[in-house]
Amino acid sequence: MFRFRGSATNSSASSIKSVDHGPVTHTPILTPPTEYEPILPPTLDEEQEAKLKEFMEWMETIILDKEDPYYPSERGFLTEETAKRYLRARKWEMDASKTMLENTVKWRREFKPDMLDADLIRCEAETGKMYFSGYDKTGRPLWIMKPRYENSKDSDKQVKYIVFCLERGIRLMPAKVEKLSIVVDFKDSSKASNPSISTCKKFLDILGNHYPERLGVAFLFNSPWFFLTTFKLVAPFIDPVTRNKIKFINKDDSNKSEKGGDVISVEECIPLETMEVDLGGKYNFGFDIDSYWPELLEKTGNPYKFIDYR
């Protein structure tokens, strides 16, 4: 009896074969797929069209003078698509939308997020704690985050790197796509390796107030027990719409009942051919700063690139 059980176990174990994904590549996937299904915002009704026209006319009254060195950036930012995002974020309430955008314009003039020095930022990227590689099935760039590789205690540089990534991610978006998907892998992470609560709050403030309607989905892999504690602490600062975009992905489906309907599988949203092996995909990618950094700058601007914001 015991011999039979042991034989069955050994037979089962021996039947499991390791999958050969080929040699490791250090080339990130920063080119959009040829086929994807973008999620388009709803068509505007007549009232919204009228508000959009009024809002855009107002935008022209706050823009910098053409002689200002930062004018090309601001001109590219104050587009019709930007106007729509801010109006949607404030549920088409005109005064609230104007206040929100005006605050962002003031912040951008001071912070200059699209002109952050890539050479000074590079040290924050060296370990691979945060990078872009791949796209989900809707064409959104995948912003990969691995807290276990945190290499800095400088909150100012951490925030600048987050903003740098947001701006670069926008430049990686293909046509008809205006959002990013975040992939957070908590494997081997600990309290010590995670950003502080204050840094998390700054990130959420910047994302919610200065990059509205830019987050598609946040996919959370291998979320540990202490993440749930942290999540409960920062949840009150997250907009309800944003909070509903958080999805848990676990290789072990036993946790589904614990987290409700927020647990999904990788292949539901991300092509396995472009998702790295460590995250349940088939792309055998290994981060290397010397390969990644020049690729990113080539695609998104070296040292930076002014664009029309879609």
ABEGO torsion letter per residue (X at the ends): XAAAAAAAAAAAAAABBBBBAEBBBABBBABBBABBBBBBBBBBBAAAAAAAAAAAAAAAAABBBAABAAAAAAAAABBAAAAAAAAAAAGGBAAAAAAAAAAAAAAAAAAGAAABBAAAAAAAAAAGABBBBEBBAAGBBBBBBBAAABABABAAAAAAAAAAAAAAAAAABBBGBABBBBBBBABGBBAAABBBAAAAAAAAAAAAAABBGABABBBBBGBBAAAAAAAAAAAAABBAAAAAABBBBBABAAAAAAAEAABBBAAAABBAAABBAAAGBABBBBBBAAAAAAAAAAAAEOABBBBBBX
